[in-house]
Amino acid sequence: MNHVVTPPGLPSVAVLGRTERFPVHRIYCVGRNYAEHQIEMGGSGREAPFFFLKPADAVVAVEGGATGTMPYPTLTKNLHHEIELVVAIGQGGQHIPAARALEHVWGYAVGLDMTRRDLQNDMKKAGRPWSIGKGFDHSAPIGPITPAAAVPGVHTAPLVLDVNGAARQSSHIGKMIWSVAEIIEHLSAAWVLAPGDLIYTGTPEGVNAVVAGDLLEARIEGLETLRLRITG
């Protein structure tokens, strides 16, 4: 097929132990999916799930054992980290029941939902969309994807984020308000899921600011660690 301009390349993520890569179709994110984080952000502790999107090319795909880099974004003075379990969809569908939802999962990875918090808060106050606070370039760092069959215990795994060696966030996946299966059920009622979709499943309490020079280390038991340096 010919195009009037050169199409951009297809974003992709490393797969643990394989040369093949996971192509990225869409990035869905779940808001406030841990009770303590909901309270931290002014919520009630349990609300129905809601979703926002990031561009597919917002991924910063970090290879296994490497330290990735993310430039400190423009327009903000309050860049926040949010460690999240990322679900990689291998089989698409719509109106997927929770009882069958995990059949659609290809694998899991550690991700960071980086947030321009000051801009997000400004948009909230004005009743406007959050895109400028959430969907900016390089806002979705992610480590290598591990096939689902290799991490059967991921749904109760601990997750920890350190910044410059000091713990910032510490919780476990079992504390999510909405489980992975429930998220897929809700999400697939609103969108037709497709192979290549990534779902960032929410972050626990402890979100805070980072600055240029900081080293982030995000860990979920059973998955490849994600290391990321914020550059100037």
C-alpha positions in Angstrom: 0.0 0.0 0.0 1.2 3.5 -0.9 0.9 6.5 1.4 1.1 10.2 0.9 3.5 10.5 3.8 5.8 7.9 5.4 3.9 6.1 8.1 5.5 6.0 11.6 6.9 2.7 12.8 4.8 0.3 14.9 5.6 0.6 18.6 6.6 -2.6 20.2 7.7 -4.1 23.6 10.4 -6.7 24.3 9.3 -10.2 25.2 11.3 -12.0 27.9 13.6 -14.6 26.4 12.5 -14.2 22.8 13.6 -12.2 19.8 10.0 -11.6 18.7 8.4 -8.5 20.1 4.9 -7.5 21.2 3.3 -5.0 18.9 1.4 -2.2 20.6 -2.1 -1.4 19.3 -3.7 0.8 22.1 -2.8 1.7 25.7 -5.7 1.6 28.2 -5.3 2.8 31.7 -7.4 2.2 34.8 -7.9 5.1 37.2 -7.8 4.8 41.0 -7.8 1.0 41.2 -6.3 0.7 44.7 -8.4 1.9 47.7 -5.5 3.7 49.4 -4.6 5.6 46.2 -8.2 6.6 45.7 -8.2 8.1 49.2 -4.8 9.7 48.5 -6.3 11.4 45.4 -9.5 12.5 47.1 -11.8 9.5 46.4 -14.0 7.4 48.6 -11.9 4.2 48.5 -14.1 2.2 46.1 -15.7 3.5 42.9 -16.7 2.0 39.6 -13.7 1.6 37.3 -13.0 4.3 34.8 -10.5 4.5 31.9 -8.3 6.8 30.0 -5.9 6.2 27.1 -2.4 7.0 26.1 -1.0 7.0 22.5 0.6 3.7 21.5 3.9 5.5 20.8 4.0 6.8 24.4 5.7 3.5 25.3 9.3 3.6 26.5 10.2 -0.1 25.9 13.1 -1.0 28.2 15.0 -4.2 27.4 15.6 -6.8 30.0 18.5 -5.9 32.3 18.9 -2.5 30.8 18.2 1.0 32.3 15.9 3.0 30.1 15.7 6.7 29.9 12.8 9.2 29.9 13.3 12.9 29.2 11.8 15.2 31.8 8.6 16.4 29.9 7.8 19.9 28.9 5.2 22.2 30.6 5.3 20.5 34.0 7.1 21.1 37.3 5.4 18.1 39.1 6.2 14.8 37.3 4.8 11.8 39.3 5.6 8.1 39.1 2.9 5.4 39.3 4.0 1.7 39.3 1.4 -0.6 37.6 0.9 -4.2 36.5 0.5 -4.1 32.7 -1.7 -6.7 30.9 -0.8 -7.6 27.3 -3.8 -8.7 25.3 -3.2 -11.6 22.9 -6.8 -12.4 21.9 -9.3 -9.6 21.2 -13.0 -9.5 21.7 -16.0 -7.5 23.0 -18.3 -8.1 26.0 -15.8 -10.6 27.4 -17.1 -12.1 30.7 -14.8 -12.1 33.7 -14.9 -15.9 33.8 -13.2 -16.1 30.4 -11.2 -12.9 30.5 -7.8 -14.4 31.4 -7.9 -16.5 28.2 -7.4 -13.2 26.3 -4.2 -12.3 28.2 -0.9 -13.0 26.4 1.3 -11.9 29.2 2.3 -9.3 31.9 4.9 -6.6 32.5 5.9 -3.9 34.9 4.9 -0.4 33.8 5.0 3.2 34.9 2.1 5.6 34.3 4.1 8.8 34.3 1.9 11.8 35.1 2.2 15.6 34.7 0.3 16.0 38.0 0.1 19.8 37.9 -1.4 19.7 34.4 -3.8 16.9 35.3 -5.0 18.8 38.4 -5.5 22.0 36.3 -7.7 20.0 33.9 -9.7 18.4 36.7 -10.5 21.8 38.2 -11.6 23.2 34.8 -13.6 20.0 34.0 -11.5 19.3 30.9 -9.9 16.1 29.6 -6.7 14.8 31.2 -4.8 14.1 28.0 -2.1 16.7 28.6 -1.4 15.3 32.0 -1.5 11.6 31.1 -1.0 11.0 27.3 2.2 12.9 26.6 5.3 11.5 24.9 7.3 8.9 26.8 4.6 8.6 29.5 4.3 4.8 29.4 7.6 3.1 30.3 7.3 -0.7 30.3 9.7 -3.6 30.9 9.7 -6.9 29.0 6.5 -8.9 28.8 6.5 -12.3 30.4 4.0 -14.9 29.0 1.0 -15.4 31.3 1.7 -19.1 31.8 5.1 -18.4 33.3 3.7 -16.2 36.1 0.5 -17.8 37.5 1.0 -16.1 40.8 1.1 -12.5 39.4 -2.4 -11.7 40.6 -1.3 -11.7 44.3 2.3 -10.6 43.7 3.9 -7.7 45.7 4.9 -4.6 43.8 7.5 -2.0 44.9 8.9 1.2 43.4 12.2 2.6 44.6 13.5 6.0 43.7 17.3 6.4 44.1 17.2 3.3 46.3 14.5 4.5 48.7 11.1 2.9 48.7 8.2 5.1 47.4 5.4 2.7 46.7 4.8 -0.8 48.2 1.7 -2.9 47.9 0.5 -6.1 46.2 -1.7 -6.9 43.2 -4.3 -8.6 45.3 -5.2 -5.2 46.7 -6.6 -4.0 43.4 -10.2 -3.0 43.7 -11.0 -4.5 40.3 -9.1 -7.6 39.3 -7.5 -8.1 35.9 -10.5 -10.3 34.8 -13.0 -7.7 36.0 -11.1 -4.9 34.3 -11.2 -6.8 31.0 -14.9 -7.4 31.4 -15.6 -3.7 32.0 -13.2 -2.5 29.3 -14.4 -4.8 26.6 -18.0 -3.5 27.2 -16.8 0.0 26.1 -14.2 -0.9 23.4 -13.5 -3.9 21.2 -10.2 -5.2 22.5 -7.6 -6.3 20.0 -4.3 -8.2 20.0 -1.6 -5.8 20.9 -3.6 -3.8 23.5 -1.9 -3.0 26.8 -3.8 -2.4 29.9 -2.2 -0.4 32.8 -4.2 -1.6 35.8 -3.8 1.2 38.3 -1.3 2.2 41.0 -1.2 1.9 44.8 -0.6 4.7 47.2 2.7 6.6 47.5 2.8 8.4 44.2 5.2 11.4 44.3 7.4 13.6 42.3 10.6 12.8 40.5 13.2 15.1 38.9 15.9 14.9 36.3 18.7 12.5 37.4 16.4 10.2 39.5 16.6 6.5 39.0 13.4 4.5 39.3 13.3 0.8 39.9 9.9 -0.8 39.6 9.5 -4.5 40.6 6.6 -7.0 40.6 7.5 -10.5 41.8 7.9 -12.9 38.9 8.3 -10.2 36.3 11.4 -8.5 34.8 12.4 -5.4 36.8 11.9 -2.0 35.1 14.7 0.5 35.6 14.3 4.0 34.3 16.5 7.1 34.5 14.8 10.6 34.3 17.0 12.8 32.1 17.2 16.5 31.8 
